[in-house]
């Protein structure tokens, strides 16, 4: 075990100041991912800044009808909140699909968004991994990559992002709230994550020292029908082979509002913009759904062992779209 400092700040400002004062520091909340990486030797912080007890653990309703979720709200509490279950069902469903009950009781909203990939090459110090050690190579490309990306990857990294929560938030047009000494800024969840490119070690667009203080669930998607579905190797706790979150509102048989985000296919939650553009204003019909989903997945470039992900993702999306669409009159 490598030695490191431990600090428990009393405010958000103190947390950011402590982080800035200790190069190599990490923020710690629930620790459900970071502690595992410490044990493996993947992460070696010089200091841990414990933000788990900061007053960021409430869900607040804002005047415009949006919800602000504090960064340290536990996954189990967020999934069970009646406002989330009623207005943003895809979010509750994604959280309940995301982990065991014990982990949901510990994991936080902000920590969930920042969890690292579960690629075995990333977690094994004896294997090459550009995400863990830039320039060492990507062992998964010619190795075991059944669970890896089919969209948006690069020659440097083919890992996928593991969060179920992030996929639902991306479809719901949620925003991440970030605090730093320069002030507070917000980024759409769909734009918060980077594609690997030449720098797969950088997972997000978060700036050094910034602290996630909350997530904003917008009023624009509140109450709009939504759902999340995930395919995995076993029904109990497991990461997604593919998943999809859909927001769909239909008026007079025509798609009036739509958002589709895939999980398990890329380095980040993948907003299916081609699908959304094709569906907006189109009939809410099986044929329209099938054609629109095919437009997005036509951009997939599967590797040797993960081509199955493309039809799997297609079938998940078509199932959820079909379930959310109202039945034609007289049926």
BELZI-V396584 format. One record per pair of residues at least 12 apart in sequence whose C-alpha atoms are under 8 Angstrom apart, sorted by the first residue. I is the first residue (numbers start at 0). GAP is how many residues later the second one is. Records with the same first field share a line. If there is no record, write none. Layout:
I->GAP, GAP
This chain:
0->38
1->42
2->43
3->41, 42, 43, 44
4->41, 42, 43
5->41, 42, 43, 44
6->40, 41, 42, 43
7->41, 42, 43
8->40, 41, 42, 45
9->44
10->43, 44
11->39, 42
12->167, 168
14->34, 35, 36
15->164, 165, 193, 194, 195
17->31
18->30, 190
19->189
21->24, 25
22->23
23->21, 22, 23
24->20, 21, 22, 23, 24
25->19, 20, 21, 22, 23
26->21, 22, 23, 24, 184
27->20, 21, 22, 23, 24
28->21, 22, 23, 24, 43, 78, 79, 82
29->22, 76, 77, 78, 81
30->75, 76, 80
31->71, 74, 75
32->82, 83
33->81
36->86
39->83, 84, 85
40->84
41->80, 81, 82, 83, 90
50->21
51->20
52->19
53->18
55->14, 15, 16, 17, 157, 158
56->12, 13, 14, 15, 16, 17
57->12, 14, 15
58->14, 19
63->155
64->153, 154, 157
65->150, 151, 152, 153, 154, 156
66->149, 150, 151, 152
67->146, 147, 148, 149
68->40, 145, 146, 147, 148
69->39, 143, 144, 145
70->37, 38, 39, 40, 141, 142, 143, 144
71->36, 37, 38, 39, 141, 142
72->35, 36
73->30, 31, 32, 33, 34, 35
74->20, 29, 30, 31, 32, 33, 34
75->19, 20, 25, 28, 29
76->28
77->14
78->12, 13, 14, 16, 17
79->12
85->137
86->134, 135, 136, 137
87->84, 133, 134, 135, 136, 137, 138
88->136, 137, 138
89->78, 136, 137, 138, 155, 156
90->74, 77, 78, 136, 137
92->134, 135, 136
93->70, 71, 73, 74, 134, 135
94->69, 70
96->67, 133, 140
97->65, 66, 67, 139, 140, 141
98->138, 139
99->136, 137
108->105, 106
109->102, 103, 104, 105
111->51, 53, 54
112->50, 52, 53
114->47, 48
115->45, 46, 87
116->42, 43, 44, 45
117->42, 43, 44
118->29, 40, 41
120->17, 18, 19
126->12
128->28
129->26, 27, 70, 71
130->26, 68, 69, 70, 71
131->69
132->68
133->65, 66, 67
136->19
137->17, 18, 19, 20
139->18
140->16, 17, 162
143->161
144->158, 160, 161
145->159, 160
146->13, 94, 117, 159
147->12, 116, 117, 118, 158
148->115, 116, 117, 118, 153, 157
149->115, 116, 150, 151, 152, 153, 156, 157, 159, 160
150->114, 115, 148, 149, 150, 151
151->43, 44, 114, 115
152->42, 43, 44, 113, 114
153->42, 43, 44
154->42
155->40, 41, 42, 43, 44
156->39, 40, 43
157->38, 108, 109
158->107, 108
159->104, 105, 106, 107, 108
160->102, 103, 105, 106, 107, 108
161->77, 78, 101, 102
162->100
163->76, 79, 99
165->23, 103
166->77, 78, 94, 95, 96, 102, 103
167->60, 76, 77, 78, 93
168->20, 21, 48
169->18, 19, 20, 91, 99, 101
170->19, 74, 75, 76, 88, 89, 90, 100
171->45, 46, 49, 75, 87
172->15, 16, 17, 44, 45, 48
173->14, 15, 41, 42, 43, 44
174->12, 13, 14, 40, 41, 42
175->12, 13, 16, 36, 38, 39, 40
176->35, 36, 37, 38, 39
177->28, 32, 33, 34, 35, 36
178->31, 32, 33, 34
179->29, 30, 31
189->79, 80, 81
191->12, 13, 14
192->12, 74, 75, 76
193->73, 74
194->72, 73
195->71
220->26
223->23, 24, 25
224->22, 23, 24, 99
225->19, 20, 21, 22, 98
226->18, 19, 20, 93, 97
227->15, 16, 17, 18, 92
228->14, 15, 16, 87, 91
229->12, 13, 14, 86
230->12, 81, 85
239->23, 24
240->23, 24, 68
241->20, 21, 22, 23, 67, 70, 71
242->19, 20, 21, 70, 73
243->16, 17, 18, 19, 69, 72, 73, 76
244->15, 16, 17, 72
245->12, 13, 14, 15, 71, 74, 75
246->12, 13
247->73, 76, 77
248->76
249->34, 75, 76
252->30, 31, 75
253->26, 27, 28, 29, 30
254->24, 25, 26, 27, 28, 29
255->24, 25
256->23
257->18, 21, 22
258->12, 13, 14, 17
259->12, 13, 15, 16
261->51
264->44
271->24
272->23
273->18, 19, 21, 22
274->17, 18, 19, 20, 21
275->16
277->14
278->13
283->41
285->32, 36
288->29, 32
289->28
292->21, 24, 25
293->20
296->13, 17
